[in-house]
Structures are given as C-alpha cells and as structure tokens.
C-alpha cells in the first residue's frame, strides 16, 4: 500500500500536463504549502480517491486534499488533475487548485482551473470567489475587488490577441464568480509564433501567482472578526455553493469519464469534506 | 408651460438617436405602455426633469418615469435619452429603458441601455436583473435563467463577427447583472458591408423585443406569492441596488455632462422615486 508521501509525490508529478502547466501547478501548490503548511493536516483521502482511473484505463485522475487544523481559517485546499484520452486521438487534461476558507472569515475562496483539450488552446478559470451577495454588501465588493484593483490582472490577459472571454455553459459558474474573475479561452490557432506554453509561462503564470499571493496574504492569513450570526450565514451559503460546485463541476463529468462506480466512490468521499 | 402629453411626445421623439435606435426605443416603450398602461400612472416628474440641458447647450436629455398604481406589481418604468456633443466633433447618444418591480414579486427587473459614441460602434446592455443572490437561491437561477433558456439570446448576438463582449469599467455593474446578461460592444470597424443600423434592426431589435416580451408576461404580469419577511428582504436589497445604480450610472456622469446644478436637481428628484 502506498504511503502518504508517495501518493503525494505521484499527485505532484502531473504526469499528463504540459511542461509549463506542470511547472505552474507545482509552483502554486508549493506556495500554498510553504505559507499555510503549519495550518494544514496531511491529506486524509483514501488512497483510491487520491488516485483512480476508469475500467478501460483511458482516464486517470489524482486528488490531493488537505484540511485546515481546527485553529486555522482554512477549511481545505484541494488540488487535482484529470487526464482523459479523447476518441479523436487527443487528450483532455485538467489541473485545478481550489481553496476554501471557514466561516470564521468572510474572505473570498480561491479557484484555479486549467482545461486543455488540445495543444493549441487552453481554458483558464481563475478567481477569488465572493462569500457574500455583492449587491447586498457593497463594502465587500469595495474591500476585496475595487480597492485592491485586482481587475488589472484580467485586463492584462485580455490585452493578448490570443485571449478571448470564455462563457461557461453553466449559468451557475457564471453567477458564482466575482466581477474580476478571469474566464478566458487562449487559442493560438495555426500561428507559428505564439504557443500556449509560452503564454502560460509569460502571462498566465505571473497572473495566477499574483492572485494566489494576494489570496494567501490578504484572505487566508488575515483575521476578519466575523460575528456569530454572520458565521451562520456564511456557513449556510458556503454549504450551498460547495455542493452546487461539486454537482456542476464534477457530478456531471465524473460518471462519464470514470464510470458510475468510481464516480460514486470519489464524489461520496469529497462530499463528506464539502459538508463538514 | 408644457402639458404632460407634449412633454411625453418630445421624449418619444428621440431626436438625436439614429433611425433604427429610435424605432427600437419607440417600439419597446409602446409595448410596455400597451401591456402595462392600465397599471401605470402618468409621468409625474417635474417638467424641468423631463427635459433638461447643460448651461452651454451641448448636452440635452429627457426622462420619462411612470410609477405603477398601488394595486400593481410595477414600481416604475423609466425611459430616457441623453445627447452630448463630444469635443472630437461627434456626439454621445444614450437611450435607456429600465423597469423596476415592487417587493410583492421577486421577479427580475428589466434593463436596457444603448450607448453610441460614434456611428461605427454601439454598446448594448440588456438584462433581466436578478432580485436575489443566485448562490443562496439556486431555484431562482433555475426558474428565471436556466429553465427559460434565455441565454440563447446572448449566444445569438455573439455569433455575429461584429459583436464582442463588453466589460463595464464598474465592477458593481458586472456584479448586479444576471448570468444571461448581454453586455456587448458592436463594432463594425471600417467594413463597408456591415453597419450598426442593420445590426440594430436585424439582431439587437429582435433580441431586445423578445426579452422585453418575456419580462412583461413572465415577470411583470405574473403573481408570485411573496411572504411578508421575504418582501422586507427584497425591498432592502432593491433599495441598495437602486441607489447604487443611480450613483454608478448617473451620479458619476451627470455632473460632468450637465453641470452640478442641473445634475443635483435631476438626481434629487430621481432619488425620491428610487427610495419610495
């Protein structure tokens, strides 16, 4: 049986990701572990949820989940990768990092997803997900999104000719993200000069690292003094958000990619963490 | 002194809008008046708020506001146009129609704005603005935005090569709109074949009319049985939303366009309607 360390090492290999996508994910995860490590438990997912594949061996995936210690503001950090051979001959490769905070703070969660279904294009979803209705709480909008000028990162990426806005087919995903969310499709087409790897290294990487750094310092590690009744509201909204995110993001694709049995096992375990 | 009828007639002239923009606005306003007329009071804005201009006569505007009768679900309907000569020689022309509902229903408000700063391009903002936090109320998202398949209208416009997503510089505007909101910049560039007028007539118009029709039938005229405590929540959220919308949309531009005195007078009167 694999030890925790070897399972983590296998996860951190990102064996199917492109070089730049792998480098970026390893760097982001290392930043999280360096800054938050002392506040996190080791991964307690069962080994067959840390690594799994479909019966026909065309789809592999790995998840790494570390819950926050009781004294910390971190609910959990979840990293993951999914690889799936496509009937067309190519492959779908997804890498992701999401980080949820407890209701002892109302600071935004962190969300990163890189979806690559061919070497010429990449979908990037990168956001600090709000914990409150931004209309009812304009001060929250001001504190985390306006005063911080985080929109400059989105603007920076949109200046590249290869970058187009990405509209998620899920209206829920469009609704859950913040107004500074980066949802883009990077498509280099048949141009020889530009390539996705360079764009990840020179543009996506720096933006993702800056947003993560902001999240680590200003969201995860700053105390906010949330009152008891507000904690209840945050916890309730977070519970709905997390369950809906699993349903929309993984619940719809996992049975198709990994078959019903594997999907049920993995989603069943994740839902326990999402609902504690 | 102008009578109500002649002030309304002057408003409905849309004297600075392009032919197609004027035709569309008149058609939309006529639809509203035909369907909701018996539920609406006449415009009670003071004449100098129904029509006003800046001291140097380079900016003209007209507003037409009709409140709902006490028995109706309509809070008020506000139509408007703004014309402002630009130092560059051109002109800025904005036409808008917004429709707010009372807290006796939780159905979305209606929002349309057409912003033309040169003959080659047009910004369109068209939405059914949600009344509730779509994360906390997933059934609301489903009822008004998913099951209705309203996103098809946005998709239809995005198929046109001249249509690009528009990102409002205001994060509040990005946050207040729904996930099916149409925020686009229509830019025909130097092409001879396409022109903005044809796109308004053939594409913007049909989409705006369909969304307004949906709003009239399924939002304004359908009863929803909202409980007393929910009414309080809706009224509170609406109050914040309306005041913030005035602040962001008009409060920032009116002093610049019309001078402080005119802006104060007009915004002062509007705020009374927005806060009853």
Interface residues (C-beta under 8 A of the other chain):
Chain A: X133 X134 X135 X136 X138 X141 X145 X146 X151 X154 X158 X165 X167 X171 X172 X174 X175 X176 X178 X179 X180 X236 X237 X240 X241 X244
Chain B: X133 X134 X135 X136 X138 X141 X145 X146 X151 X154 X158 X165 X167 X171 X172 X174 X175 X176 X178 X179 X180 X236 X237 X240 X241 X244
